[in-house]
Amino acid sequence: MQSAHRQHPRWVSTEQRGGTEEDQQAGEGPTSVSDVLLRLCPPLHGHVDSSDVPANVQHVLRWACLQLEKPSPPPATPAGCNKTVSYLPIGRLGNLMGLYAIIYSYSRIYGAAGYVDDKMLTKLTRYFPGLSLPPASRLPTGVQRHNISYQDAAKYLECEPGEHHSEPQHYLITIYPDRNGIDLFHPFYEELRREFEFSARLQQQAQTFLHYARGKRSTVTFIGVHVRRTDYRAYIETKYKGALPDEEYLSRALDFYRRRYADALFIVCSDELDYVAKQLHVRESKDIVLAGNRNLEDPGRDMALLAACNHSVVTVGTYGFWGAYLAGGTVLAPEQQTHMTMGDRHAPLLEIQLAGADNWVALR
């Protein structure tokens, strides 16, 4: 059986890889997002409060410039000053993976000992048996953990020169990050890929599915497509007065890959497969395979399948983010994931690109 060819991401700027006319139409230009904003930030400081600039755009520009002007994170610290950090479990699989990645990264950056809530760790190790962080039950009985926010965590975890506590200082982050934390955990991408290595059973299931989906094709480029709907539709409408990416977005995303790869084969997962089948005209298509297992209580199989693909298409949500993030290759995302429209605060495309993941591309 031939395994799917995994194209691991190379975090390069668009200057390094160039850009075809087709790339630029999809959002990949010859200049990286970071470089463009670096040139714009100085004049923006003088004009961002202009009344003709919408308030949400002002918010985006201030945030983007702040991210670019921040000093680089401190190097990984082998030993901290006797502090521990853990996270209150919030959400389902995609969210929990993000929280784990944040704990892991804080422990690497500041030398704090990372611990994971026992129930959260049980859910994660069901799919990723090799996780290295220990359960919070290993903390001493009766310890008092200080509740802190994600935004303030660095302030509490960083060790001042000469700082050392005879008694451990325990911190519990209780609020989900406004953004998905990629600016924190992306420097540890390769380590996190090893942490989030799927169980042998899930990897075998994914490769078996791809083998049969391939059929008699001599070559194939697998494109993982995740379409998030169900409860997220009401969430977007209520929270942001917006709508989920529609049929036009999905059609254009598939056409982008069809132009780029003559052997493209789309592996589609969704929490509303019947809707997707209708919108994508699956019955009339020879290059689309519906792959969802329709079991929302067992999300590991679909994510393992998405992560085994060469490239990705995402809509909204942390589940689709992690499937694409682990897969690598090119990732197409709807433009409304940028903070310009606040389409999805948990995986804003602008933050993903500024963190260095230039393989994520806005489909305009």
C-alpha positions in Angstrom: 0.0 0.0 0.0 1.4 3.4 -0.9 1.2 6.0 1.7 0.0 9.5 1.0 2.9 11.7 0.2 3.2 14.1 3.1 4.5 17.6 2.1 5.7 19.0 5.4 5.5 22.8 5.5 8.5 25.0 4.9 7.9 28.3 6.6 9.3 30.5 3.9 8.3 33.9 2.8 6.6 34.5 -0.5 9.7 36.3 -1.8 11.6 33.0 -1.4 9.1 30.9 -3.3 8.0 33.5 -5.8 4.5 33.8 -7.0 2.6 33.0 -10.2 -0.3 35.0 -11.5 -2.6 32.3 -10.3 -1.0 32.5 -6.8 -1.6 36.2 -6.6 -5.2 35.8 -7.6 -5.6 33.5 -4.6 -3.9 35.8 -2.3 -0.2 34.7 -2.6 1.7 37.7 -3.8 5.4 38.2 -4.3 5.7 40.1 -1.0 4.9 38.6 2.4 2.2 40.1 4.7 4.8 40.9 7.3 6.9 42.9 4.9 4.0 44.9 3.7 2.8 45.8 7.2 6.3 46.6 8.4 6.4 49.4 5.7 2.9 50.6 6.6 3.2 50.7 10.4 5.1 54.0 10.8 2.6 56.1 8.8 -0.3 54.2 10.4 0.7 55.4 13.8 0.0 58.9 12.6 -3.2 58.3 10.8 -4.9 55.2 12.2 -7.3 57.3 14.3 -8.7 59.1 11.3 -12.5 59.2 11.3 -12.7 57.8 7.8 -11.1 54.5 8.9 -13.7 52.0 10.3 -13.3 51.1 14.0 -12.7 47.4 13.3 -10.0 48.2 10.8 -8.3 50.5 13.3 -8.4 47.6 15.7 -6.8 45.3 13.2 -4.0 47.7 12.2 -3.1 48.5 15.8 -2.9 44.8 16.6 -0.9 43.9 13.5 1.7 46.6 14.1 1.9 45.6 17.7 2.7 42.0 16.8 5.3 43.0 14.3 7.0 45.4 16.7 7.1 43.1 19.7 10.5 41.7 20.5 11.1 38.1 19.7 10.1 35.6 22.5 12.8 34.7 24.9 14.7 31.5 24.1 13.6 28.2 25.5 14.6 28.0 29.2 15.9 24.7 30.5 14.9 25.4 34.1 12.5 28.0 35.4 12.1 29.5 38.8 9.8 26.9 40.4 6.5 27.7 38.6 3.8 25.5 37.1 1.2 26.3 34.4 -2.0 24.5 33.4 -5.1 25.4 31.5 -8.8 25.1 32.3 -10.3 22.8 29.7 -12.5 24.7 27.2 -14.3 23.2 24.2 -13.8 20.1 22.1 -10.9 18.5 20.3 -9.6 21.4 18.3 -9.8 23.8 21.2 -8.1 21.3 23.5 -5.3 20.8 21.1 -4.7 24.6 21.1 -4.7 24.7 24.9 -2.2 21.9 25.1 0.0 23.6 22.5 -0.1 26.8 24.6 0.8 25.0 27.8 3.6 23.2 26.0 5.0 26.4 24.6 4.9 28.3 27.8 6.8 25.5 29.5 9.4 25.7 26.7 9.7 29.4 26.7 9.7 30.2 30.4 10.9 26.9 31.9 7.6 26.5 33.9 6.4 22.9 34.4 3.4 22.3 32.3 0.5 20.2 33.5 -2.7 19.1 31.7 -6.1 18.7 33.3 -6.7 14.9 33.7 -10.0 14.8 31.7 -8.5 16.9 28.9 -5.4 14.7 28.8 -7.6 11.6 28.6 -9.5 13.0 25.6 -6.3 13.9 23.8 -4.3 10.7 24.5 -7.2 8.8 22.9 -5.9 10.1 19.6 -2.4 11.2 20.5 -0.9 8.6 22.8 2.6 10.0 22.8 1.8 13.4 24.6 4.6 14.3 26.9 3.0 16.7 29.4 1.9 15.1 32.7 -1.6 15.1 34.2 -2.5 17.8 36.7 -3.3 15.0 39.3 0.5 14.7 39.7 0.6 18.2 41.4 0.8 18.0 45.2 -2.5 17.5 46.9 -4.2 20.7 48.0 -2.0 23.1 46.0 -3.5 26.5 45.4 -3.4 27.6 41.7 -3.7 31.2 40.9 -6.2 32.0 38.1 -4.7 34.1 35.4 -5.8 35.1 31.9 -4.0 34.1 28.7 -3.1 37.7 28.0 -1.4 38.0 31.4 0.3 34.6 31.5 3.7 35.7 30.2 3.9 38.4 32.9 3.4 35.8 35.6 5.5 33.0 34.1 8.6 34.9 33.1 11.4 34.7 35.6 13.0 37.9 36.8 16.8 37.8 37.2 17.6 36.0 40.4 14.0 35.0 41.0 13.4 31.6 42.6 10.6 30.5 44.8 11.2 28.0 47.6 7.6 27.0 47.2 6.2 26.4 43.7 4.0 29.1 42.2 1.1 27.4 40.5 -0.9 29.2 37.7 -4.1 28.1 36.0 -5.1 29.9 32.8 -8.9 30.2 32.8 -9.8 32.2 29.7 -9.7 30.9 26.1 -7.3 33.1 24.0 -8.9 35.8 21.9 -6.9 34.3 19.1 -5.7 30.7 18.7 -2.3 31.2 20.2 -0.3 30.5 17.1 2.1 33.4 17.6 3.1 31.5 20.8 3.2 27.9 19.6 4.3 28.2 16.0 8.0 28.4 16.8 7.6 24.9 18.2 5.8 23.5 15.2 8.0 20.5 14.6 7.9 19.5 18.3 4.1 19.9 18.3 3.8 17.7 15.2 5.6 15.0 17.2 3.3 15.6 20.2 0.2 15.4 18.0 1.2 12.2 16.3 -1.9 10.1 15.8 -2.2 6.6 17.1 -1.0 3.8 14.9 -4.7 2.7 14.4 -5.8 6.1 13.2 -2.8 6.5 10.9 -3.5 3.0 9.4 -7.2 3.9 8.9 -6.3 7.1 7.2 -3.8 5.5 4.8 -6.3 2.7 4.0 -9.0 5.2 3.2 -6.6 7.2 0.9 -5.5 4.0 -0.8 -9.0 3.0 -1.8 -10.0 6.6 -2.6 -7.0 6.7 -5.0 -8.3 3.8 -7.0 -6.4 3.2 -10.2 -4.9 6.7 -10.5 -1.2 6.6 -11.3 -0.6 9.8 -9.4 -2.7 11.7 -6.9 -2.4 14.9 -4.8 -4.7 14.7 -1.8 -6.5 17.9 -0.8 -8.2 17.8 2.6 -11.4 19.9 2.8 -13.1 20.6 6.1 -16.5 22.3 6.2 -17.6 23.4 9.6 -21.3 24.1 10.1 -23.9 22.8 12.7 -23.7 25.0 15.8 -21.1 27.3 14.3 -23.7 28.8 11.9 -25.7 30.3 14.7 -22.5 31.3 16.5 -21.3 33.4 13.6 -24.7 34.9 13.0 -25.2 35.8 16.6 -21.6 36.9 17.5 -20.5 38.6 14.4 -23.7 39.2 12.3 -22.0 37.2 9.6 -22.3 34.0 7.6 -20.3 30.9 7.1 -18.2 30.4 3.9 -20.7 29.5 1.1 -20.8 27.3 -2.0 -19.0 30.0 -4.0 -16.0 29.9 -1.7 -15.8 26.1 -1.8 -16.2 26.0 -5.6 -13.4 28.5 -6.1 -11.2 26.8 -3.6 -11.5 23.4 -5.4 -11.0 25.1 -8.8 -7.8 26.7 -7.5 -6.3 23.3 -6.8 -7.7 21.8 -10.0 -5.8 24.4 -11.9 -2.6 23.7 -9.9 -2.8 19.9 -9.8 -4.2 17.9 -12.6 -4.3 14.9 -10.3 -6.1 16.6 -7.4 -8.4 14.4 -5.3 -10.5 16.1 -2.7 -11.1 14.4 0.6 -14.1 16.1 2.2 -15.0 16.0 5.9 -17.8 17.9 7.5 -20.3 17.9 10.4 -23.0 18.3 7.7 -22.0 15.9 5.0 -25.4 15.9 3.3 -25.3 19.7 2.9 -21.7 19.5 1.5 -22.7 16.7 -1.0 -25.4 18.9 -2.4 -23.4 22.1 -2.5 -20.4 20.5 -4.2 -22.4 18.3 -6.6 -20.5 15.3 -5.4 -22.6 12.8 -7.5 -21.5 14.5 -10.7 -17.8 14.9 -9.6 -15.1 12.4 -10.2 -12.5 14.1 -8.0 -14.5 14.5 -4.7 -14.7 11.9 -2.0 -17.0 12.3 1.0 -15.0 11.0 4.0 -16.7 12.1 7.2 -17.6 9.4 9.7 -20.7 11.3 10.8 -19.8 10.6 14.4 -19.2 14.0 16.2 -18.3 12.1 19.4 -15.3 10.5 17.7 -13.5 13.3 15.8 -10.1 11.7 15.7 -10.6 9.6 12.5 -11.6 12.6 10.4 -8.8 14.8 11.7 -6.2 12.0 11.1 -7.5 11.8 7.5 -7.2 15.5 7.0 -3.7 15.6 8.4 -2.6 12.9 6.0 -3.4 15.0 3.0 -0.9 17.0 1.0 -2.8 20.4 1.0 -6.0 21.8 2.6 -9.1 23.9 2.3 -10.6 25.2 5.6 -13.7 27.2 6.5 -13.9 28.2 10.2 -13.1 26.7 13.5 -10.2 25.2 15.4 -10.9 21.6 14.3 -10.3 22.5 10.6 -7.3 24.6 11.6 -5.5 21.7 13.3 -6.2 19.3 10.5 -4.7 21.7 8.0 -1.9 22.8 10.4 -0.7 19.3 10.9 -1.0 18.4 7.2 1.3 21.2 6.0 1.3 22.1 2.3 -0.8 25.0 1.0 -3.8 25.9 3.0 -6.7 27.9 1.5 -8.8 29.9 3.9 -11.7 32.3 3.4 -10.7 36.0 3.4 -13.3 36.6 6.2 -11.0 34.8 8.6 -8.9 37.9 8.7 -9.7 40.4 11.5 -10.9 42.8 8.8 -14.3 41.1 9.1 -13.8 39.2 12.4 -15.2 36.1 10.8 -13.5 33.7 13.2 -11.6 35.0 16.2 -10.2 31.6 17.1 -8.2 31.2 13.8 -7.7 34.6 12.3 -5.8 34.3 9.1 -3.8 37.4 9.7 -2.4 36.1 12.9 -1.5 32.8 11.3 0.4 34.5 8.5 2.2 36.9 10.9 3.3 34.0 13.0 5.3 32.8 10.0 2.9 30.3 8.4 3.1 31.8 4.9 1.6 28.6 3.4 -1.8 29.8 4.6 -3.4 31.8 1.8 -6.5 34.0 1.7 -8.9 33.1 -1.2 -10.3 36.4 -2.4 
